[in-house]
Amino acid sequence: MALLPILHFPDKRLHKVAKPVAAVTDRIRKLAADMAETMYDAPGVGLAATQIDVHERVVVIDVSENKDDLMVLINPEIVSLSDEQKTHEEGCLSVPGVYDEVERPATVRVRALNLEGEVHEFDAEGLLAVCVQHEIDHLNGKVFVQHLSYLKQTRLKARLRKEQRELERA
């Protein structure tokens, strides 16, 4: 397994829409294993392939306390969502150090392939629902900060560009 570099917002590659995985192969299983290692090392609770500049519909998630309940979702899709909305503080491995409130559907029903290529469906609520929606957004080329107000987005981009310039000078 290998640690993979994570793209940072506002990198334009984060806005590419990921293509469906045609078949679950050993290459996809290795990608998922490398993504999981990267997510745990970061540390985070979810990682989409888009965030590592691989534009295929693969997501890894582990919202468990002990980090021992890895979910691999291949070609995930939300098949239904609740009318009820909930607000949660979100962060992102591609936007380090930034956390803000995002409103999303409280529960979702998800369909995806597993590592054996079998279709499965499950209902998600709480942190898992937030994480699934957040990671599917990545596959669709959307970063969580795009849910924020235009003013917050503008300030964030300016701050991140300034930090990047300072790093390049150092």
C-alpha positions as CSV (number, residue, x, y, z in Angstrom):
1,M,0.0,0.0,0.0
2,A,1.0,3.6,-0.5
3,L,0.3,7.0,0.8
4,L,-1.1,9.2,-1.9
5,P,-0.8,13.0,-2.3
6,I,-4.1,14.9,-1.6
7,L,-5.0,17.8,-3.8
8,H,-5.8,21.1,-2.0
9,F,-8.5,23.6,-2.8
10,P,-8.6,25.7,-5.0
11,D,-6.8,23.2,-7.3
12,K,-8.9,23.0,-10.5
13,R,-8.5,19.2,-10.7
14,L,-10.9,19.0,-7.7
15,H,-13.7,20.1,-10.0
16,K,-13.4,17.3,-12.5
17,V,-16.3,14.9,-12.6
18,A,-15.3,11.3,-12.0
19,K,-16.1,8.6,-14.5
20,P,-17.9,5.4,-13.4
21,V,-15.7,2.3,-12.7
22,A,-16.4,-0.2,-15.5
23,A,-15.3,-3.3,-13.5
24,V,-14.0,-3.9,-10.0
25,T,-10.5,-5.2,-10.7
26,D,-7.4,-5.7,-8.7
27,R,-6.3,-2.2,-9.8
28,I,-9.5,-0.7,-8.2
29,R,-9.0,-2.8,-5.0
30,K,-5.4,-1.5,-4.8
31,L,-6.6,2.0,-5.3
32,A,-9.2,1.6,-2.5
33,A,-6.5,0.1,-0.2
34,D,-4.1,3.0,-0.9
35,M,-6.9,5.5,-0.5
36,A,-7.8,4.0,2.9
37,E,-4.2,4.2,4.1
38,T,-4.0,7.8,2.9
39,M,-7.3,8.7,4.7
40,Y,-6.3,7.1,8.0
41,D,-2.9,8.7,7.9
42,A,-4.3,12.2,7.1
43,P,-6.3,11.6,9.4
44,G,-9.8,11.8,8.0
45,V,-13.2,10.0,7.9
46,G,-13.6,9.9,4.1
47,L,-11.7,10.3,0.9
48,A,-12.8,10.4,-2.7
49,A,-10.6,9.3,-5.6
50,T,-10.9,12.9,-7.1
51,Q,-9.0,14.2,-4.1
52,I,-5.9,12.2,-5.1
53,D,-6.3,13.2,-8.8
54,V,-7.9,9.8,-9.9
55,H,-11.1,10.6,-11.6
56,E,-13.0,7.4,-11.1
57,R,-16.0,6.9,-8.8
58,V,-14.4,5.4,-5.7
59,V,-14.8,6.5,-2.1
60,V,-13.5,5.2,1.2
61,I,-15.2,6.1,4.5
62,D,-14.7,5.1,8.1
63,V,-16.7,7.1,10.7
64,S,-16.2,4.5,13.5
65,E,-14.6,5.6,16.8
66,N,-11.9,2.9,16.5
67,K,-11.2,3.3,12.8
68,D,-12.1,-0.3,12.2
69,D,-15.2,-0.2,10.0
70,L,-13.9,0.7,6.5
71,M,-16.5,1.2,3.8
72,V,-15.5,1.1,0.1
73,L,-18.1,2.6,-2.2
74,I,-17.6,2.1,-5.9
75,N,-19.9,4.0,-8.3
76,P,-21.9,5.3,-5.3
77,E,-25.2,7.1,-5.9
78,I,-27.8,8.5,-3.6
79,V,-31.1,6.9,-4.6
80,S,-33.3,8.8,-2.1
81,L,-32.9,11.5,0.5
82,S,-35.0,12.9,3.3
83,D,-36.9,16.2,3.2
84,E,-35.5,16.9,6.7
85,Q,-32.3,18.9,6.6
86,K,-29.6,19.0,9.3
87,T,-26.6,21.3,9.7
88,H,-23.2,19.8,10.6
89,E,-19.8,21.2,10.8
90,E,-17.7,19.9,7.9
91,G,-14.0,19.8,7.2
92,C,-12.1,18.3,4.3
93,L,-8.7,16.8,3.7
94,S,-8.5,19.0,0.5
95,V,-9.2,22.2,2.6
96,P,-7.0,21.6,5.6
97,G,-7.8,23.7,8.7
98,V,-11.2,24.9,7.4
99,Y,-14.4,24.0,9.1
100,D,-17.9,25.4,8.6
101,E,-21.5,24.6,8.9
102,V,-23.2,22.9,5.9
103,E,-26.9,22.0,5.6
104,R,-27.7,18.7,4.0
105,P,-30.5,16.1,3.9
106,A,-30.5,14.3,7.3
107,T,-30.8,10.8,5.9
108,V,-29.9,9.2,2.5
109,R,-30.3,5.8,0.8
110,V,-27.1,4.9,-1.0
111,R,-26.4,2.3,-3.7
112,A,-22.9,1.2,-4.6
113,L,-20.7,-1.6,-5.6
114,N,-18.4,-3.3,-3.0
115,L,-14.9,-4.7,-3.6
116,E,-16.4,-7.9,-5.0
117,G,-18.4,-5.9,-7.6
118,E,-21.7,-6.7,-5.9
119,V,-24.4,-4.0,-5.6
120,H,-25.5,-3.1,-2.1
121,E,-27.8,-0.5,-0.7
122,F,-27.8,1.1,2.8
123,D,-29.4,3.9,4.7
124,A,-27.2,6.5,6.3
125,E,-27.9,9.1,8.9
126,G,-25.8,11.4,11.1
127,L,-22.1,11.6,10.4
128,L,-22.2,8.8,7.8
129,A,-24.9,10.6,5.8
130,V,-22.9,13.8,5.9
131,C,-19.7,11.9,4.8
132,V,-21.4,10.0,2.0
133,Q,-22.9,13.2,0.6
134,H,-19.6,15.1,1.0
135,E,-17.6,12.4,-0.8
136,I,-20.1,12.0,-3.6
137,D,-19.9,15.8,-4.1
138,H,-16.2,15.3,-4.7
139,L,-16.9,12.7,-7.4
140,N,-19.2,15.3,-9.0
141,G,-16.5,18.0,-8.9
142,K,-17.8,19.9,-5.9
143,V,-15.9,20.8,-2.8
144,F,-17.8,21.5,0.5
145,V,-16.8,25.1,0.5
146,Q,-19.1,25.6,-2.5
147,H,-22.0,25.1,-0.1
148,L,-20.9,28.3,1.7
149,S,-21.8,31.9,0.9
150,Y,-20.0,33.6,-1.9
151,L,-18.4,36.0,0.6
152,K,-17.0,33.1,2.7
153,Q,-15.7,31.4,-0.5
154,T,-14.0,34.5,-1.7
155,R,-12.3,35.1,1.6
156,L,-11.2,31.5,1.9
157,K,-9.7,31.5,-1.6
158,A,-7.8,34.7,-0.9
159,R,-6.5,33.3,2.4
160,L,-5.4,30.0,0.8
161,R,-3.6,31.7,-2.1
162,K,-1.8,34.0,0.4
163,E,-0.7,30.9,2.5
164,Q,0.5,29.2,-0.7
165,R,2.6,32.2,-1.8
166,E,4.1,32.3,1.7
167,L,5.0,28.6,1.5
168,E,6.6,29.1,-1.9
169,R,8.8,32.0,-0.5
170,A,10.0,29.9,2.5
